[in-house]
Amino acid sequence: MCHFVTNNGSGDEQKYMFENPDDLMKNHLKPLFIQAKVYEIGINKVFVDGGAAVSLMPQSLLKRIGKTDKDLKLYNKILSNYEGKVGHSLGALQVSLTVSTVVRQSLFIVVPLKANFNLLLGREWVHGIGVVPSSMNQRISIWRDDGTVENIEDDQSYFLAKLNHITRKTFDKSLADASSVRLHPTHCFT
């Protein structure tokens, strides 16, 4: 039995299994974004990234949650991105993070970057909660202490539908459009 939570916060009890991916599911390239709360402050664009070793918070989010650089604890580990480039953190911050009904004290490494996410939840959070993320199905599953499974939908508000559906017919055009965009080195350190 699962408790299914939609991205508007409503939910209901139902039997549930991950459905067999259909062509529409297979043709999207969307990352998995959800909604969460930090100290009861709603945060959108929370990126669930099981490939990241740590959870990240852009420095720009500190003010929104009522914190400053002075609240950070020393974090002297070296961070590197997917290219192997080394970056630095401003420090670490432990916060109360709520995803649906699950609340957990979570450690975030605060980094001086402008990112396409407000929070990045890495393996430390994913494994610590016991989450099963599915970018294919665009949801996460969380087993609560009472044995109920919560399936939490992704946050679709961030995406433009036109950009997220790739077919064989549109692939070459989409690739050409993407190649004209100047990409900056990633700011997502893992």
C-alpha positions in Angstrom: 0.0 0.0 0.0 1.4 3.4 -1.0 0.6 7.0 -0.1 0.8 8.8 -3.4 1.8 12.5 -3.0 1.2 14.9 -6.0 3.3 18.0 -6.5 0.5 20.1 -5.1 0.7 18.3 -1.8 -2.5 16.3 -2.0 -2.3 12.5 -1.6 -4.3 9.3 -1.3 -3.7 5.7 -0.3 -3.5 3.2 -3.2 -1.8 0.1 -4.3 1.1 1.1 -6.5 4.0 -0.2 -8.5 6.3 1.6 -10.9 4.7 1.3 -14.3 6.5 -0.2 -17.2 8.1 2.8 -19.1 6.1 3.8 -22.1 7.5 5.7 -25.1 6.6 9.1 -23.5 8.7 8.2 -20.4 11.6 6.9 -22.5 11.7 10.1 -24.6 12.2 12.7 -21.9 15.6 13.8 -20.7 14.5 15.6 -17.6 16.4 15.6 -14.3 14.4 14.7 -11.2 13.3 17.9 -9.4 11.0 17.7 -6.3 9.7 20.2 -3.8 10.8 20.3 -0.1 10.9 22.5 2.9 13.8 23.8 4.9 12.7 25.0 8.3 9.1 25.0 7.0 10.1 27.3 4.1 9.0 25.9 0.7 11.8 25.2 -1.7 11.2 24.3 -5.4 13.7 23.0 -7.9 15.2 20.4 -5.4 17.4 18.2 -7.6 17.6 14.6 -6.6 21.0 13.4 -7.9 22.1 9.9 -6.8 25.4 10.5 -8.6 26.4 13.3 -6.3 28.3 12.2 -3.2 27.1 15.1 -1.0 24.1 17.5 -0.9 24.7 21.0 -2.1 23.2 24.4 -1.3 23.9 27.5 -3.4 25.0 30.4 -1.2 22.1 32.4 -2.6 19.6 30.2 -0.7 21.0 31.0 2.7 19.2 34.4 3.0 15.9 32.7 1.9 16.1 30.3 4.9 17.2 33.0 7.4 20.8 32.1 7.5 24.1 33.8 6.7 27.7 32.8 5.9 28.3 33.2 9.7 26.1 30.2 10.4 28.3 27.9 8.3 30.7 25.3 9.9 34.2 24.7 8.5 34.2 22.1 5.7 37.7 21.6 4.5 37.1 18.7 2.0 38.0 19.2 -1.7 35.1 19.1 -4.1 35.4 18.2 -7.7 32.9 18.3 -10.6 32.3 15.8 -13.4 35.3 17.2 -15.2 37.6 16.7 -12.3 37.9 20.4 -11.7 38.4 21.3 -8.1 36.2 23.8 -6.3 35.8 25.1 -2.8 32.9 25.3 -0.4 32.0 28.2 1.9 31.2 25.7 4.7 28.6 23.2 5.8 25.1 23.8 7.2 22.9 21.2 8.9 19.2 22.0 8.4 15.8 20.3 9.0 14.7 19.1 5.6 11.1 18.0 4.9 10.2 16.0 1.9 6.5 15.1 1.9 6.0 13.8 5.5 9.6 12.7 6.1 11.7 15.1 8.2 15.5 14.6 8.4 18.4 16.6 9.7 20.5 17.0 6.5 24.0 18.3 5.9 24.5 20.6 3.0 27.7 21.8 1.6 27.3 25.5 0.7 28.9 26.5 -2.5 29.4 30.0 -4.2 27.6 29.2 -7.4 24.6 30.1 -9.5 22.9 26.8 -10.2 19.8 25.5 -12.0 18.7 24.0 -8.7 17.9 25.5 -5.2 19.1 22.3 -3.4 20.9 19.2 -4.6 20.2 16.0 -2.7 23.1 13.6 -3.1 23.7 10.0 -2.1 24.2 10.9 1.5 20.5 12.0 1.7 19.2 9.4 -0.8 20.8 6.5 1.1 20.2 8.0 4.6 16.4 8.2 3.9 16.3 5.0 1.8 14.8 6.8 -1.1 14.3 5.1 -4.5 14.6 7.9 -7.1 13.4 7.3 -10.6 14.2 9.9 -13.2 12.4 7.7 -15.8 9.2 7.7 -13.8 9.8 11.3 -12.5 9.2 10.4 -8.8 10.8 9.2 -5.7 9.6 6.5 -3.3 10.2 6.8 0.5 9.4 4.0 3.0 8.0 5.6 6.1 8.6 4.2 9.6 5.0 3.0 9.7 5.6 0.7 6.7 3.8 3.0 4.2 5.5 3.8 1.0 5.2 7.4 -0.3 5.5 8.0 -4.0 6.3 11.7 -4.5 5.8 13.2 -7.9 8.4 15.4 -9.5 8.0 19.2 -9.7 7.0 19.8 -13.3 6.7 23.6 -12.9 10.3 24.1 -13.8 10.1 22.6 -17.3 8.9 23.9 -20.6 7.0 21.0 -22.3 8.5 22.0 -25.7 12.0 21.3 -24.5 11.5 18.0 -22.8 10.0 15.7 -25.4 12.6 14.3 -27.8 11.6 12.0 -30.7 13.7 10.6 -33.5 12.1 13.1 -35.8 13.0 16.1 -33.6 16.3 14.8 -32.2 18.6 16.3 -34.8 16.8 19.7 -34.6 17.0 19.6 -30.8 20.6 18.7 -30.9 21.4 21.6 -33.3 19.5 24.0 -31.0 21.5 22.7 -28.0 24.8 23.1 -29.8 24.2 26.8 -30.4 23.9 27.4 -26.6 27.2 28.3 -25.0 27.6 26.0 -22.0 29.6 27.0 -19.0 31.5 24.5 -16.9 29.2 22.9 -14.4 28.9 24.3 -11.0 27.6 21.1 -9.6 30.4 19.6 -7.5 30.1 16.0 -6.5 
